[in-house]
Amino acid sequence: MPINPLILLGRLGQSPWYDYITRELISSGRLARLVAEDGLRGMTSNPTIFEKAIAGSSDYDADIGRLAAQGLPPGEVFEALAVQDVRAACDVFRPLYDETGGGDGLVSLEVSPELAHDTEATIAEARRLWAALDRPNAMIKIPGTEAGLAAITASLAAGININVTLLFSVERYQAVIEAFLAGLDRRRVAGQPVDRIASVASFFVSRVDGRIDPILDKSGDPHGLRGTIAIANAGAAYTAFERSLATPRWRALAAAGAKPQRPLWASTSTKDPRYPDVYYVEALVARDTVNTLPPDTFDAYRDHGKPETRIAEAMASAPRLLEALAATGIDLAEVTRFLEEDGVAKFAASYRQLLAGIETKVGALAG
């Protein structure tokens, strides 16, 4: 019988995570089955995912009514619901977390996206959520904005597991590597342990092609770059990751037991029907990485994924492809700046829509 492709990904050194969370997924036992049968090794969430989960079912209604009756505003109601779900998911993943020495079995909860440009407020919320979750295999998601960099360092130095999200450019990713190393350095210098600190850097993939491909289409795409730049950009990011592991600074941290901040490939579902449904997953199989997959992409990869370590191809072709892109007049830095700002705005809009939906439910339940 063929081995499940998702399990093979794990054997190649890439951890498949689930970009999805609902209460029913956990309470029904489906999450536990995904871990046991499909080699699922972690989970991510964001405001958009929670907005769909809470608005799309009645599973949360009783808790919403109870919390609202205590006088809690919509933001605190949501936080209580999200903390409850993430804690429950952490408990499902805890055996894997223990088995892997803290390397996998992690579940992410994001700080409010409305704080993406406020360093001190992000630090305070990361600490508060970390304490509320009270699980060693929780992760706090912080957007990798310019203001987020110092918050990432401070949170890691405080011993909080961090998932850095909304990364689009290699330059910003390199700044995130520096923020990660600085946080661990602070702990090591202070004589605090670094061996159980977990961090990933969520580098977004398909949205880059989603922005660039229409521009190429208008120009006739003379260099045949359509569908290549997102993967090339990720390949360049992985090159930066590998270089960071070859430094004396990292070797000193590794000697103290530190685990690398793995690249996490995000936005790997295929948006363009002209590309195969596992297009971005197949191209970015690499050791010491995570790929967080929405349910449809997860199911597709289970069905017809062909795992093979291919990252070397993306790394080798990246300089040529990115140079060719620049020759067309498309400014990748401008594209990635737009995508970061757009990503923050979209998550903030989902967050506000989520709170409005909770307020609507409170009114309906009271009625």
C-alpha positions in Angstrom: 0.0 0.0 0.0 1.5 3.4 -0.9 2.6 5.6 1.9 0.6 8.7 2.6 2.4 11.6 0.8 1.9 13.9 3.9 3.7 11.4 6.0 6.5 11.3 3.4 6.8 15.1 3.7 7.6 14.7 7.3 10.2 12.1 6.6 11.9 14.5 4.2 12.1 17.1 7.0 9.1 19.3 6.1 6.3 19.4 8.7 2.8 19.7 7.3 0.6 21.9 9.4 -3.1 22.7 9.1 -4.1 26.3 8.3 -7.5 25.9 9.9 -9.2 25.6 13.2 -12.8 25.1 14.4 -14.2 23.8 17.6 -15.9 20.9 15.8 -12.7 19.8 14.2 -11.2 19.3 17.7 -14.3 18.0 19.6 -15.2 15.5 16.9 -11.9 13.8 17.1 -11.0 14.7 13.5 -8.0 16.6 14.5 -6.6 13.7 16.4 -7.2 11.5 13.4 -5.3 13.9 11.1 -2.4 13.7 13.5 -2.5 9.9 13.8 -3.3 9.0 10.1 -1.9 11.9 8.0 1.2 12.9 9.9 -0.2 16.4 10.8 2.4 18.1 12.9 1.0 21.5 13.8 -1.7 24.2 13.3 -2.0 27.8 12.4 -4.9 30.2 12.8 -5.6 33.8 11.9 -8.5 36.3 12.2 -10.0 35.2 8.8 -10.1 31.6 9.9 -11.7 32.4 13.2 -14.2 34.7 11.6 -15.4 31.9 9.3 -15.5 29.3 12.1 -17.5 31.5 14.5 -19.8 33.0 12.0 -20.3 29.8 10.1 -21.7 27.6 12.8 -23.7 27.6 16.0 -21.0 25.8 17.9 -19.9 28.9 19.7 -23.4 30.4 20.4 -23.8 29.1 24.0 -20.4 30.4 25.0 -21.0 33.7 23.3 -24.2 34.1 25.2 -22.6 33.2 28.5 -19.6 35.5 28.1 -21.8 38.4 26.9 -24.0 38.0 29.9 -20.9 38.6 32.0 -20.6 42.0 30.4 -17.6 41.2 28.2 -17.3 43.3 25.0 -17.0 41.5 21.6 -13.1 41.6 21.6 -12.9 39.9 25.0 -15.6 37.4 24.0 -13.6 36.5 20.9 -10.3 36.2 22.8 -12.0 33.8 25.3 -13.3 31.6 22.4 -10.0 31.6 20.6 -8.0 30.8 23.7 -10.3 27.9 24.5 -9.9 26.4 21.0 -6.2 26.9 20.8 -5.7 25.4 24.2 -7.8 22.3 23.2 -5.8 21.9 20.0 -2.5 22.2 22.0 -3.7 19.4 24.1 -4.3 17.2 21.1 -0.8 18.0 19.8 0.9 17.7 23.2 2.1 14.1 22.8 3.7 15.0 19.4 5.3 18.1 21.0 6.8 15.9 23.8 7.9 13.2 21.3 9.7 15.8 19.1 11.4 17.6 22.0 9.3 20.7 21.3 10.1 20.7 17.6 6.5 20.2 16.4 3.0 19.9 17.8 2.6 23.7 17.9 -0.5 25.8 17.6 -0.6 29.5 16.7 -2.8 32.3 17.9 -2.4 35.8 16.4 -2.2 39.1 18.2 -4.7 41.6 17.0 -3.8 42.7 13.5 -4.8 46.2 14.5 -1.6 46.4 16.5 0.7 45.6 13.6 2.3 49.0 13.7 2.5 49.3 17.5 5.5 47.7 19.0 4.7 48.1 22.7 1.1 47.1 22.4 2.1 44.0 20.4 4.6 43.0 23.1 1.9 43.4 25.8 -0.7 41.4 23.9 1.8 38.6 23.1 2.6 38.3 26.8 -1.0 38.4 27.8 -2.1 35.8 25.3 0.9 33.5 26.1 -0.1 33.6 29.8 -3.8 33.0 29.0 -3.0 30.0 26.8 -0.7 28.5 29.4 0.5 25.7 27.1 4.2 25.1 26.2 3.3 24.2 22.7 1.3 27.4 21.9 2.8 30.0 19.6 1.9 33.7 19.4 1.7 35.1 15.9 3.2 38.5 15.3 3.2 40.3 11.9 6.6 40.8 10.5 6.1 44.5 10.0 8.9 47.0 10.8 7.2 47.7 14.1 6.9 44.0 14.7 10.6 43.3 14.7 11.4 44.7 18.2 8.3 42.9 19.5 9.5 39.6 18.1 12.9 40.0 19.8 11.3 41.1 23.1 8.8 38.2 23.1 11.4 35.6 22.3 13.7 37.0 25.0 10.7 36.6 27.4 10.5 32.9 26.5 7.5 33.1 24.2 7.2 30.8 21.1 6.7 33.1 18.1 5.3 32.6 14.7 6.3 35.6 12.5 3.6 36.1 9.9 3.0 38.1 6.7 6.5 37.9 5.3 6.8 38.6 1.6 10.3 40.0 1.0 13.6 38.4 1.5 15.0 41.6 2.9 12.3 41.7 5.7 12.8 38.0 6.3 16.5 38.6 6.9 15.5 41.3 9.4 13.3 38.7 11.1 16.2 36.3 11.3 18.2 39.0 13.1 15.3 39.7 15.4 15.1 36.0 16.2 18.8 35.7 16.9 18.8 38.8 19.0 16.0 37.4 21.2 17.8 34.1 21.8 21.1 36.0 22.4 19.4 38.0 25.2 18.3 34.8 26.9 21.6 33.1 26.5 23.5 36.1 27.9 21.1 36.3 30.8 21.7 32.6 31.6 18.2 31.6 30.6 17.5 28.4 28.6 17.0 28.6 24.9 16.4 24.9 24.1 12.6 25.0 24.3 12.0 28.2 22.4 10.2 27.5 19.1 9.8 30.0 16.3 8.8 29.9 12.6 8.9 32.6 10.0 5.8 32.5 7.8 6.9 33.4 4.3 3.9 33.9 1.9 4.1 32.4 -1.5 1.2 32.4 -4.0 0.1 35.9 -3.3 3.3 37.1 -5.0 2.3 35.4 -8.2 -1.2 36.7 -7.7 0.1 40.2 -7.8 2.8 39.8 -10.5 1.2 37.5 -13.0 -1.5 40.0 -14.2 1.2 42.6 -14.8 3.2 40.1 -16.8 0.1 39.1 -18.8 -0.4 42.8 -19.8 3.2 43.0 -21.1 3.0 39.7 -23.0 5.5 38.1 -20.5 8.4 38.1 -23.0 10.7 36.2 -20.5 8.2 33.5 -19.6 8.1 34.5 -16.0 4.5 33.7 -15.2 4.1 31.5 -12.2 7.8 31.5 -11.4 8.5 34.5 -9.2 6.8 33.4 -6.0 8.8 30.1 -5.9 12.0 32.0 -6.8 11.4 34.5 -4.0 10.9 31.6 -1.6 14.0 29.9 -2.9 16.0 33.1 -2.2 14.5 33.2 1.3 15.6 29.6 1.9 19.1 30.5 0.8 19.1 33.3 3.5 18.0 30.7 6.0 20.8 28.3 5.2 23.3 31.1 5.4 22.1 32.1 8.8 22.8 28.6 10.1 26.4 28.7 8.9 27.3 31.7 11.1 29.4 31.5 14.4 26.5 33.4 16.1 24.0 30.6 15.2 26.5 27.9 16.1 26.9 29.4 19.6 23.1 29.3 20.1 22.8 25.8 18.7 25.5 24.7 21.1 23.3 26.0 23.9 20.4 23.8 22.6 18.6 26.4 20.4 16.4 25.2 17.6 16.4 27.0 14.3 13.6 29.4 13.3 12.2 27.3 10.5 10.8 28.9 7.3 7.1 28.3 7.2 5.6 28.4 3.7 2.3 30.1 3.9 -0.3 30.9 1.2 0.6 27.7 -0.7 -2.8 27.0 -1.9 -3.2 27.5 -5.7 -5.3 30.6 -6.5 -4.8 30.4 -10.3 -6.7 27.5 -11.9 -4.0 27.3 -14.6 -1.6 25.9 -12.1 -1.9 22.4 -10.5 -3.6 22.4 -7.1 -0.4 21.4 -5.3 1.9 23.5 -7.4 3.5 25.6 -4.6 3.7 22.7 -2.2 5.6 20.5 -4.6 8.2 23.2 -5.5 9.1 24.0 -1.9 9.7 20.7 -0.2 12.8 21.3 1.9 14.4 20.1 5.2 13.8 22.2 8.3 10.7 23.8 7.0 7.0 23.9 7.6 4.2 24.1 5.1 0.8 25.2 6.5 -2.0 23.9 4.3 -5.7 24.8 4.2 -8.0 21.8 4.2 -8.5 21.6 0.4 -4.8 21.7 -0.3 -4.1 19.2 2.5 -6.6 16.8 1.1 -5.2 17.3 -2.5 -1.7 16.5 -1.3 -2.8 13.4 0.5 -4.5 12.3 -2.7 -1.8 13.0 -5.3 1.2 14.7 -3.8 4.6 13.5 -5.0 7.1 14.4 -2.2 10.7 15.0 -3.3 13.1 17.6 -2.0 13.1 20.2 -4.7 14.2 23.4 -3.0 17.6 23.3 -4.6 15.9 24.0 -8.0 14.2 27.0 -6.6 17.4 28.3 -5.0 19.5 27.8 -8.1 17.0 29.5 -10.5 16.1 32.4 -8.1 18.9 34.8 -9.1 18.3 34.5 -12.8 14.5 34.8 -12.5 14.5 37.7 -10.1 17.0 39.5 -12.4 14.8 38.9 -15.4 11.8 40.3 -13.4 13.7 43.5 -12.7 14.6 43.7 -16.4 10.8 43.9 -17.2 10.5 47.0 -15.0 8.5 45.2 -12.2 9.8 46.3 -8.8 9.6 43.2 -6.5 10.3 45.4 -3.5 7.3 47.5 -4.4 5.1 44.4 -4.9 6.1 42.9 -1.5 5.5 46.3 0.3 2.0 46.3 -1.2 1.4 42.7 -0.2 2.5 43.3 3.4 0.2 46.4 3.8 -2.6 44.6 2.0 -2.2 41.5 4.2 -2.3 43.6 7.4 -5.4 45.5 6.2 -7.2 42.3 5.2 -6.5 40.6 8.5 -7.6 43.7 10.4 -10.8 43.8 8.3 -11.5 40.2 9.1 -10.9 40.9 12.8 -13.4 43.8 12.7 -15.9 41.7 10.8 -15.5 38.9 13.4 -16.2 41.3 16.2 -19.3 42.7 14.4 -20.5 39.1 13.8 -20.1 38.3 17.6 -22.1 41.5 18.4 -24.8 40.4 16.0 -25.0 37.0 17.6 -25.2 38.5 21.0 -28.2 40.5 19.9 -29.8 37.5 18.3 -29.3 35.3 21.3 -30.6 38.0 23.7 -33.7 38.3 21.5 
